[in-house]
Amino acid sequence: MKILLAACNAKYIHSNLAVYNLKSCSGKYSPQVVIREYTINQIRDEILKDIYLEQPDVVCFSCYIWNISFVKELAPDLKKILPETDFWAGGPEVSYDAREFLRKNPAFFGVMVGEGEETFHELAGYYIKKNPKNLKEIQGVAFRDELDVPNIVHTGWRELMDLSKVPFAYKDLTEFKNRIIYYESSRGCPFSCSYCLSSIDKKLRFRDIELVKKELQFFIDNKVPQVKFVDRTFNCKHDHAMAIWKYITEHDNGITNFHFEISADLLREEELALMKTMRPGLIQLEIGVQSTNPETIKAIHRTMDFQKLRMIVDRIHSFGNIHQHLDLIAGLPYENYESFHKSFCDVYAMRPEQFQLGFLKVLKGSHMMEMTEEYQILYKDREPYEVLSTAWLDYGEILKLKMVESMVEVYYNSGQFKNTLVFLEQYFEDPFQMYEALGRFYEKKGYSEISHSRMRRYEILMEFAGEHSEIPQEGLSDVMVLDLYLRENLKSRPSFASDQKPYERLVWDYRKAEKIPKTAHIEVFRDGRKFLFDYMHRDPLTNNAKLTDITDEVNKNYGNV
């Protein structure tokens, strides 16, 4: 008897904590449980072949919005080549409409509903030990009645378990090389955000803190590059969060980065004081702002003090050691185009390292799903069930926001154009209007459907600026050269860069006298400033070269050309 736990991840770098938790909870049945991870970008025939060669008796798929169609397309063909195999599904994409899912997908025999660890343990016993315990006695499953196949039996949702009883999912990290490790120290959420499934689980549960420390030490000892906590609001319990942040600070190995999703306005002085002492890059914070419209915040049942949040984000930013990722969601109730414009500018002003513009996803089981008629929300039938229009935002406006999102992703979130963007912003009423104009330019030129190199992205900015007579070409050229050399020591100079030949002797004399290595770069700008780019010492947050203004030193000791 063999049970195969199958995960279809969005990318290779991701891993699926759910299937590892299920195997860890299978106990004595574990030797007969195997895990296979795939990606939705793989050729389906490769996955069919791999699962077929395993010859499993049971296959359990972990289902989410990013893979549900992929899984539903795989299952019928798998059932044809493995007719005696039982196929099960689990996860948020099937838990809230288990009966309907089974009616529409005849290849599947059953669904594990909700939290699956204890349910899977009993299900494994049913198959492996031929446990006489009837499936109807296992709580948390929906399945086809073998005596009356059209009839679907649903045993109800299982009572939530003690999170500390879930065995540690990671033993051998060999297969996780170059992949993100996901970790869970709590389940549930104290908030009731109407668009989020986590708000349904109001019973907050925390893993025993001594157990958590032991497991974090395992990651630290193994020098894991990144551990991403999946806790929905990590800092909702001060003592729990503080204990973990203290531990990773005191046991820092200089390599491992820990990612947390937090509510910034809940942070206390004690936590901020500790953060200030952390190694640059030890932690990164994801902060969901979603909107700065008070009416919207109230409608989505969110608790947020934006003024306090802004002060805290600015304060963390001043530490210079923590990457912050801020989120907005377009398509929320009472947020029209102008309101989103304002929310964008409010958040952009905080200059996060990453600025994520998302679009409302109407998830099964969420309160937002219940409010679609009242809010006149139209959304895609297929996952990710993304908003198409609302009472406040039409589809044409959604398309305009999509272009803004694309430009922010390319130019802001890449981190490659920081000085260039600051320079350009001063020629527009606000940053949002700059990204709007840039998006329109991409569409007019047909650039939005083409993949571009990094250098080409800079050249497009020069073209864009050429249509705005108020933007000085030489000034823009200099800040683009600055951004380019901050990232790498270019092998060939860009076409728009200024001529460096007049400064060759000056630069050579300085290099020789100061013993500047060939790996470093010196640039003389049109305004006479001279900068040294040191690629051996990079900023741990941005990966930019260390930048030193050597203008005065060079002018004083080597002459000013």
VEXBA-272509 format. One line per field, with one value per residue (C-alpha): residue in one letter; chain; z, y, x. Coordinates in Angstrom, 1 decimal, padded with zeros to 4 digits. Each point is the difference from the previous one (the first is absolute). Layout:
<sites>
resn (A|...) $
chain (A|...) $
up (Z|...) $
north (Y|...) $
east (X|...) $
</sites>
This chain:
<sites>
resn (M|K|I|L|L|A|A|C|N|A|K|Y|I|H|S|N|L|A|V|Y|N|L|K|S|C|S|G|K|Y|S|P|Q|V|V|I|R|E|Y|T|I|N|Q|I|R|D|E|I|L|K|D|I|Y|L|E|Q|P|D|V|V|C|F|S|C|Y|I|W|N|I|S|F|V|K|E|L|A|P|D|L|K|K|I|L|P|E|T|D|F|W|A|G|G|P|E|V|S|Y|D|A|R|E|F|L|R|K|N|P|A|F|F|G|V|M|V|G|E|G|E|E|T|F|H|E|L|A|G|Y|Y|I|K|K|N|P|K|N|L|K|E|I|Q|G|V|A|F|R|D|E|L|D|V|P|N|I|V|H|T|G|W|R|E|L|M|D|L|S|K|V|P|F|A|Y|K|D|L|T|E|F|K|N|R|I|I|Y|Y|E|S|S|R|G|C|P|F|S|C|S|Y|C|L|S|S|I|D|K|K|L|R|F|R|D|I|E|L|V|K|K|E|L|Q|F|F|I|D|N|K|V|P|Q|V|K|F|V|D|R|T|F|N|C|K|H|D|H|A|M|A|I|W|K|Y|I|T|E|H|D|N|G|I|T|N|F|H|F|E|I|S|A|D|L|L|R|E|E|E|L|A|L|M|K|T|M|R|P|G|L|I|Q|L|E|I|G|V|Q|S|T|N|P|E|T|I|K|A|I|H|R|T|M|D|F|Q|K|L|R|M|I|V|D|R|I|H|S|F|G|N|I|H|Q|H|L|D|L|I|A|G|L|P|Y|E|N|Y|E|S|F|H|K|S|F|C|D|V|Y|A|M|R|P|E|Q|F|Q|L|G|F|L|K|V|L|K|G|S|H|M|M|E|M|T|E|E|Y|Q|I|L|Y|K|D|R|E|P|Y|E|V|L|S|T|A|W|L|D|Y|G|E|I|L|K|L|K|M|V|E|S|M|V|E|V|Y|Y|N|S|G|Q|F|K|N|T|L|V|F|L|E|Q|Y|F|E|D|P|F|Q|M|Y|E|A|L|G|R|F|Y|E|K|K|G|Y|S|E|I|S|H|S|R|M|R|R|Y|E|I|L|M|E|F|A|G|E|H|S|E|I|P|Q|E|G|L|S|D|V|M|V|L|D|L|Y|L|R|E|N|L|K|S|R|P|S|F|A|S|D|Q|K|P|Y|E|R|L|V|W|D|Y|R|K|A|E|K|I|P|K|T|A|H|I|E|V|F|R|D|G|R|K|F|L|F|D|Y|M|H|R|D|P|L|T|N|N|A|K|L|T|D|I|T|D|E|V|N|K|N|Y|G|N|V) $
chain (A|A|A|A|A|A|A|A|A|A|A|A|A|A|A|A|A|A|A|A|A|A|A|A|A|A|A|A|A|A|A|A|A|A|A|A|A|A|A|A|A|A|A|A|A|A|A|A|A|A|A|A|A|A|A|A|A|A|A|A|A|A|A|A|A|A|A|A|A|A|A|A|A|A|A|A|A|A|A|A|A|A|A|A|A|A|A|A|A|A|A|A|A|A|A|A|A|A|A|A|A|A|A|A|A|A|A|A|A|A|A|A|A|A|A|A|A|A|A|A|A|A|A|A|A|A|A|A|A|A|A|A|A|A|A|A|A|A|A|A|A|A|A|A|A|A|A|A|A|A|A|A|A|A|A|A|A|A|A|A|A|A|A|A|A|A|A|A|A|A|A|A|A|A|A|A|A|A|A|A|A|A|A|A|A|A|A|A|A|A|A|A|A|A|A|A|A|A|A|A|A|A|A|A|A|A|A|A|A|A|A|A|A|A|A|A|A|A|A|A|A|A|A|A|A|A|A|A|A|A|A|A|A|A|A|A|A|A|A|A|A|A|A|A|A|A|A|A|A|A|A|A|A|A|A|A|A|A|A|A|A|A|A|A|A|A|A|A|A|A|A|A|A|A|A|A|A|A|A|A|A|A|A|A|A|A|A|A|A|A|A|A|A|A|A|A|A|A|A|A|A|A|A|A|A|A|A|A|A|A|A|A|A|A|A|A|A|A|A|A|A|A|A|A|A|A|A|A|A|A|A|A|A|A|A|A|A|A|A|A|A|A|A|A|A|A|A|A|A|A|A|A|A|A|A|A|A|A|A|A|A|A|A|A|A|A|A|A|A|A|A|A|A|A|A|A|A|A|A|A|A|A|A|A|A|A|A|A|A|A|A|A|A|A|A|A|A|A|A|A|A|A|A|A|A|A|A|A|A|A|A|A|A|A|A|A|A|A|A|A|A|A|A|A|A|A|A|A|A|A|A|A|A|A|A|A|A|A|A|A|A|A|A|A|A|A|A|A|A|A|A|A|A|A|A|A|A|A|A|A|A|A|A|A|A|A|A|A|A|A|A|A|A|A|A|A|A|A|A|A|A|A|A|A|A|A|A|A|A|A|A|A|A|A|A|A|A|A|A|A|A|A|A|A|A|A|A|A|A|A|A|A|A|A|A|A|A|A|A|A|A|A|A|A|A|A|A|A|A|A|A|A|A|A|A|A|A|A|A|A|A|A|A|A|A|A|A|A|A|A|A|A|A|A|A|A|A|A|A|A|A) $
up (000.0|-001.0|000.6|-002.2|001.2|-003.0|000.0|-003.1|000.9|-001.9|-000.4|000.7|002.7|002.1|002.2|001.4|003.8|000.0|-001.5|002.3|003.0|-001.2|-000.3|003.4|001.5|-001.7|002.9|-000.4|-003.5|-001.1|-001.9|-002.4|-000.6|-002.7|-001.0|-003.6|-000.7|-003.5|-001.5|-002.1|-002.7|-000.5|-003.0|001.1|-001.6|002.2|003.1|-001.3|-000.6|003.4|001.9|-002.1|000.6|003.7|-000.3|003.0|001.5|001.1|-001.3|002.1|-001.7|002.0|-001.7|-000.1|-002.3|-001.9|-000.9|000.1|-003.7|-000.6|002.5|-001.5|-003.5|001.2|002.0|-002.8|-001.9|003.1|000.8|-003.5|000.4|003.7|000.1|003.4|001.7|002.3|-000.5|002.8|000.2|002.9|000.7|-000.1|-003.6|000.7|003.7|-000.3|-002.8|000.3|-001.2|-003.1|-000.7|000.0|-002.2|-002.6|000.2|-000.3|000.0|003.7|002.6|003.0|001.6|003.3|001.5|001.9|002.2|-001.3|002.3|002.3|-002.7|-002.2|002.8|000.3|-003.8|-000.3|002.6|-001.9|-003.2|001.3|003.0|-001.7|003.1|000.4|001.2|-002.6|-002.0|001.4|003.5|-001.1|000.7|-002.6|-003.3|-002.9|-002.3|-002.4|001.6|-001.5|000.1|-001.5|-002.0|-000.8|003.7|001.7|003.7|002.0|003.6|001.0|000.9|002.6|003.2|-000.2|001.3|002.4|-002.3|002.3|-000.8|-003.7|-000.2|-001.6|-003.7|-000.9|000.5|-003.0|-001.8|-003.0|-002.2|001.1|-001.4|-001.8|001.2|002.5|003.3|001.4|003.8|002.2|003.6|000.2|-001.7|-000.2|000.0|002.5|-002.8|-002.2|-003.4|-002.3|-003.0|002.0|000.9|003.1|001.6|000.1|002.4|003.2|002.3|000.3|000.7|000.7|-000.2|003.3|000.0|001.2|-002.8|-002.4|001.2|-000.4|-003.6|-000.9|001.3|-002.6|-002.8|001.5|000.4|-003.6|-001.3|-001.8|-002.3|000.8|002.4|-000.9|002.9|-001.2|003.1|-001.1|002.5|001.6|002.6|001.2|003.3|001.3|002.3|-002.7|-002.7|002.4|001.1|-003.6|-001.1|003.0|-000.7|-003.6|000.9|002.7|-002.2|-003.3|-002.3|-002.3|-002.9|000.7|-000.8|001.7|-001.6|002.0|-000.9|002.7|001.0|000.3|002.2|002.7|000.5|003.4|001.1|001.3|-003.4|-001.9|002.3|-000.7|-003.8|000.0|001.3|-002.6|-002.7|-003.3|-001.9|003.1|-000.4|-002.6|000.7|-002.2|001.0|-001.5|-000.2|-002.7|000.0|001.8|-000.7|003.5|-001.5|-001.8|003.1|001.9|-002.7|-000.1|003.8|000.2|003.1|-000.9|001.3|-003.2|001.6|002.6|-002.7|-002.1|003.0|000.8|-003.6|-000.2|003.2|-001.1|-003.3|002.0|001.5|-003.4|000.7|-000.8|-003.4|000.1|-002.5|000.0|-001.7|-001.5|-001.4|-002.9|-000.3|003.7|000.9|-000.1|-001.7|-003.4|-002.4|001.7|003.5|-001.1|-001.5|003.4|001.8|-002.5|000.7|003.8|000.0|-002.7|002.1|002.6|-002.6|000.9|-001.5|-001.8|-000.8|-001.0|-001.9|000.2|-001.3|002.1|-000.2|001.0|001.8|000.8|003.6|000.5|001.2|-003.2|-002.0|001.9|-000.8|-003.7|-000.9|002.4|-001.2|-003.7|-000.2|-003.2|000.1|-002.2|000.1|000.1|002.6|001.3|-000.1|-000.6|000.0|-003.4|001.3|003.0|000.7|000.3|-002.6|-003.6|-002.1|-002.0|003.3|001.0|-003.2|000.7|003.5|-001.6|-002.0|003.1|001.8|-002.9|000.0|003.7|-000.2|-002.8|001.2|003.7|001.4|-002.1|002.2|-003.1|-000.7|003.5|-000.8|-003.5|001.3|002.7|-002.8|-002.3|002.7|000.4|-003.5|000.8|002.4|002.0|-000.4|-001.0|-003.0|-001.0|-000.1|-001.8|-002.7|-000.3|-000.4|-002.7|-001.8|000.2|-001.5|-002.8|-001.0|000.2|002.7|002.6|-001.8|-000.5|002.4|000.4|001.3|002.9|-002.3|-002.3|002.9|000.5|-003.7|000.1|002.8|-002.1|-002.8|002.5|001.3|-003.6|-000.2|003.0|-000.9|003.6|000.9|-000.5|-002.0|001.4|003.6|-000.6|-001.7|003.0|002.6|-002.3|-000.2|003.8|000.4|-002.6|001.6|003.5|-001.2|-002.0|-001.5|-003.6|-002.7|-002.6|000.6|-000.8|-003.1|002.1|002.4|-000.1|-001.5|002.6|-002.2|001.4|003.4|-000.7|001.3|003.1|000.8|-000.7|002.3|002.8|-000.5|000.1|003.1|002.0|-001.1|-001.3|-001.3|-003.5|001.2|001.1|-002.3|000.0|-001.8|-000.7|-000.5|-002.1|003.0|001.1|002.8|000.2|001.5|001.0|-000.4|002.2|-001.0|002.7|002.6|-000.8|001.8|001.6|-000.6|-003.6|-001.2|-001.4|-000.1|002.8|-001.3|001.1|-001.1|-000.7|-001.7|002.6|000.5|-003.7|-000.7|002.9|-000.6|-003.8|-001.6|-001.2|-003.7) $
north (000.0|003.4|003.5|002.8|003.6|002.2|003.8|002.1|003.2|003.3|000.0|-002.3|002.3|-000.6|-003.0|-001.4|000.0|-001.7|-003.3|-000.1|000.5|-002.7|-002.5|001.0|-000.7|-003.4|-001.6|-003.7|000.2|002.4|-002.7|-000.5|003.7|001.7|003.6|001.3|003.7|001.4|003.5|001.2|000.9|-003.6|-002.0|-002.0|-003.2|000.1|000.1|-002.7|-002.2|000.6|-000.7|-003.1|-001.5|000.4|-002.3|001.6|-001.4|003.4|003.5|003.1|003.4|003.2|002.7|003.7|002.9|-000.3|-003.7|-001.1|000.1|-001.8|-002.7|-000.3|-000.5|-002.6|-002.2|-001.4|-001.2|-001.4|-001.9|-001.6|-001.3|-000.9|-001.2|-001.7|003.0|002.2|003.7|002.5|003.8|002.3|003.6|003.3|-000.3|-003.1|000.2|002.5|-001.7|-003.6|-001.5|002.3|-000.8|-003.7|000.3|001.9|-002.0|-003.8|-001.0|000.8|-002.3|002.3|003.3|000.6|003.0|002.8|-000.8|-003.3|-001.4|-002.1|-000.9|-001.2|-002.2|-001.8|-000.2|-001.6|-002.5|-000.7|-000.9|-001.5|-002.0|-000.7|001.4|-001.2|003.5|001.2|003.2|001.4|000.0|002.2|003.6|002.5|-001.8|000.0|-003.0|-002.0|-002.7|-003.3|-001.5|003.1|001.9|003.1|000.5|002.0|-000.5|002.9|-000.7|003.7|002.1|-001.5|001.9|002.1|-001.7|001.0|001.5|-001.3|-003.6|000.4|-001.6|002.1|-000.4|000.4|-002.7|-000.1|003.4|-001.4|000.2|003.6|001.4|003.3|-000.1|002.0|-001.7|000.7|-000.1|000.3|001.2|000.9|-000.6|002.2|003.8|002.4|002.3|-000.4|001.4|-000.9|-001.0|-002.5|-003.6|000.3|002.1|-003.1|-001.7|002.2|-002.6|001.2|-002.8|000.3|-002.6|-000.5|002.6|-002.4|-002.3|003.0|001.0|-003.6|-000.1|003.5|-001.2|-002.8|002.5|002.2|-002.9|-001.1|003.6|000.1|003.1|000.9|-001.1|001.4|000.0|-000.7|001.4|002.3|002.9|-001.0|002.7|-000.3|-001.5|002.2|-002.5|-002.7|002.3|001.6|-003.4|-001.1|003.3|-000.1|-003.5|000.5|003.2|-001.8|-003.0|001.8|-002.0|003.0|-001.8|-001.0|002.5|-000.3|001.4|001.1|001.3|002.5|002.8|003.0|002.0|-002.7|000.3|001.1|002.0|-003.2|-001.7|003.1|000.4|-003.6|000.4|002.9|-002.3|-002.7|-000.9|001.6|-002.7|-002.2|000.6|001.4|001.2|-000.2|002.6|-000.1|003.6|-000.9|003.5|003.3|000.9|-000.1|-001.1|-002.9|-001.1|000.0|-001.9|-002.8|-000.4|000.9|001.5|002.5|003.4|001.3|002.9|-002.2|-002.5|002.7|001.2|-003.5|-000.9|003.3|-000.8|-003.6|001.5|002.3|-003.0|-000.9|-003.7|-001.4|-000.7|001.1|-001.2|002.0|-001.1|001.7|-001.8|001.5|-000.8|000.3|001.5|003.9|000.3|001.7|001.0|003.3|-001.6|-002.7|002.8|001.5|-003.3|-000.6|003.4|-000.5|-003.3|000.9|003.0|-002.5|-001.3|-003.7|-002.4|-001.8|001.5|-002.6|001.0|-002.9|-000.4|-001.3|-003.8|-001.1|-003.2|-002.9|000.2|003.6|002.7|002.0|-002.9|000.6|003.7|-000.2|000.9|003.0|001.3|-000.9|-001.9|-001.9|-002.4|-002.7|-003.4|-001.7|000.4|002.2|001.4|003.5|003.1|001.3|002.9|001.3|002.7|002.4|-001.2|-001.0|-002.5|002.9|001.4|-003.5|-000.2|003.4|-001.2|-003.1|002.1|002.0|-003.3|-001.2|003.1|-000.1|-003.6|000.7|003.3|000.3|-003.6|-001.0|002.4|000.9|003.5|001.6|003.3|000.2|-000.2|002.6|002.3|-000.6|000.4|003.7|000.6|-001.4|001.1|-003.2|-003.5|-001.7|002.4|-000.8|-003.7|000.6|002.0|-002.6|-002.8|002.0|000.4|-003.7|-000.8|002.7|-001.4|-003.6|-000.7|-001.5|-003.3|-000.4|-001.3|002.5|-000.1|002.2|002.4|000.2|001.1|002.9|000.9|000.0|002.5|002.2|-000.3|000.7|003.1|001.2|000.5|002.3|003.1|001.1|-003.1|000.8|-002.8|000.4|000.1|-003.2|-001.6|000.6|-001.5|-003.0|-000.5|000.3|-002.8|-002.2|000.1|-000.5|-003.5|-001.1|001.0|000.2|-001.6|002.5|003.5|000.9|002.1|002.9|000.2|003.0|-000.3|-000.9|000.4|003.5|-001.5|-003.1|001.4|001.5|-003.3|-002.0|002.1|-000.3|-003.8|-000.4|002.2|-001.3|-003.7|-000.3|-003.5|-000.6|-001.5|003.5|002.7|003.7|002.3|003.7|001.7|003.0|002.2|-000.8|-002.5|-003.1|-003.3|-003.2|-003.2|-002.8|-003.4|-001.9|001.7|000.0|001.2|-003.1|001.3|001.3|-001.9|003.4|000.7|002.1|003.6|002.6|003.6|000.6|003.4|002.2|-002.5|-000.3|003.8|000.8|-002.5|-000.8|003.1|000.9|-000.7) $
east (000.0|001.4|-001.5|001.4|-000.3|000.2|000.7|-000.2|001.9|000.0|003.8|002.8|001.4|-003.2|-000.6|-003.3|-000.1|-003.4|001.1|003.1|-002.3|-002.3|002.9|001.4|-003.4|-000.4|002.0|000.5|-001.4|002.7|002.2|-002.9|-000.6|002.0|000.1|000.4|000.3|-000.6|-000.6|-003.0|002.6|001.0|-001.1|-003.0|001.3|003.0|-002.2|-002.3|003.1|001.5|-003.2|-000.8|003.5|-000.5|-003.1|-001.8|-003.1|-001.1|000.9|-000.8|000.3|000.6|-002.3|000.4|-001.1|003.3|-000.3|-003.7|-000.6|003.3|-001.0|-003.5|001.5|002.5|-002.4|-002.2|003.1|001.5|-003.2|000.1|003.6|-000.5|-003.7|000.3|001.6|-002.1|000.5|-000.5|000.3|000.5|000.7|-001.9|-001.0|-002.1|-001.0|-002.8|-001.9|001.1|-003.3|-000.1|003.6|-000.6|-003.1|001.9|003.2|-000.8|003.6|000.2|-001.3|000.2|000.9|001.8|-001.8|001.8|003.0|001.4|002.6|-002.1|-002.4|002.8|001.4|-003.4|-000.4|003.5|-001.0|-003.2|001.9|003.3|-001.3|-003.3|-001.4|-003.6|-000.8|-002.5|000.8|-003.2|001.6|002.9|-000.8|001.1|-000.6|-002.5|-000.1|-002.0|-002.2|001.3|-003.4|-001.7|002.7|-002.1|-000.6|002.8|000.6|001.3|001.1|000.4|002.9|002.5|000.6|003.2|003.1|002.7|002.7|002.8|-001.0|001.0|003.5|002.8|-000.4|003.7|002.6|002.3|000.4|001.8|-003.0|-000.6|003.2|-000.7|-003.6|-002.0|-000.7|-003.4|-000.7|-003.0|000.0|-003.7|-003.3|-003.1|-000.3|-001.6|-001.2|-003.1|001.2|-002.9|002.2|002.1|-000.6|002.1|-002.7|-002.2|002.3|-000.5|001.6|003.6|002.4|003.7|002.7|001.9|002.7|002.7|-000.8|000.1|003.5|001.3|-001.3|001.3|003.4|-000.1|-000.4|002.7|002.4|-000.6|000.5|-003.3|000.0|-003.6|-002.8|-003.4|-002.5|-003.5|-001.7|-002.7|000.7|003.2|000.1|-003.6|001.4|002.8|001.7|000.1|001.4|002.5|001.3|000.6|001.6|002.3|001.0|000.9|001.9|002.1|000.6|000.6|002.3|000.6|-001.8|-003.6|-002.7|-003.5|-003.1|-003.0|-003.5|-000.9|-002.3|002.3|-002.3|000.1|003.7|001.2|003.0|001.7|-000.3|001.2|003.0|001.0|-000.5|002.4|002.8|-000.5|002.5|-000.9|-002.0|-000.8|-003.7|-002.4|-003.5|-003.1|-002.6|-003.5|-001.3|-002.6|-001.6|000.3|-003.7|-001.7|-003.4|001.7|001.9|-003.3|-001.8|002.5|000.0|003.6|001.7|002.6|001.3|001.7|001.7|001.6|000.9|001.7|002.0|001.2|000.8|002.1|001.7|001.0|001.1|002.3|001.8|001.4|000.0|-003.4|-001.7|-003.6|-002.7|-003.2|-003.2|-003.1|-003.1|-002.0|-003.7|-001.0|-003.4|-000.2|003.4|-000.5|002.8|000.8|-000.2|002.5|002.2|000.1|000.7|002.8|001.7|-000.5|001.9|002.5|001.1|001.3|002.5|-000.2|002.6|-002.9|-003.4|-002.5|-003.2|-002.4|-003.6|-002.9|-000.5|-003.5|000.9|-002.4|-001.1|000.9|-002.4|000.8|-001.6|-003.2|000.1|000.5|-003.6|-000.1|003.3|-000.7|003.2|000.6|003.0|001.6|-001.6|003.3|002.7|001.4|-003.6|001.3|-002.2|-001.2|-002.1|-001.9|-002.6|003.0|002.4|-000.7|002.0|001.6|001.4|001.2|001.9|001.7|000.9|001.5|002.4|000.9|000.7|002.1|002.2|000.4|001.1|002.5|001.5|-000.6|000.0|003.1|002.0|002.0|-001.3|-000.2|001.8|-001.5|-003.6|000.6|001.4|-003.0|-002.6|000.7|-001.4|-003.4|-002.7|000.5|001.6|-003.3|-000.4|003.6|-000.7|-003.3|001.9|002.7|-002.6|-001.8|003.4|000.7|-003.4|000.3|003.4|-001.1|002.7|-002.4|-000.2|003.8|002.7|002.7|003.6|001.0|001.9|-002.9|-002.2|002.3|000.0|-003.8|000.1|002.1|-002.6|-002.8|001.8|000.5|-003.8|000.1|002.0|000.3|002.1|003.7|001.6|003.5|-001.2|-002.0|003.0|002.2|-002.4|-000.5|003.7|000.2|-002.7|001.6|003.5|-001.5|-001.2|003.1|003.3|-001.2|002.1|-001.2|-001.2|-003.6|-000.6|-001.4|002.9|002.4|003.5|002.6|003.1|000.8|000.4|002.0|003.4|-001.7|-001.7|003.2|002.1|-002.6|-000.3|003.7|000.6|-002.9|000.5|-003.6|-000.6|-001.1|-003.2|-001.1|-001.3|000.5|-002.4|000.3|-003.4|-000.8|-000.4|003.6|-001.0|002.2|-001.2|001.7|-002.1|001.4|-001.5|001.9|-002.2|-003.7|-003.0|-001.6|-003.5|000.3|003.1|001.2|003.8|001.3|000.0|002.6|000.1|003.7|-000.5|001.8|002.8|000.7|-000.3|002.3|002.8|-000.2|-001.5|-003.4|-000.6) $
</sites>
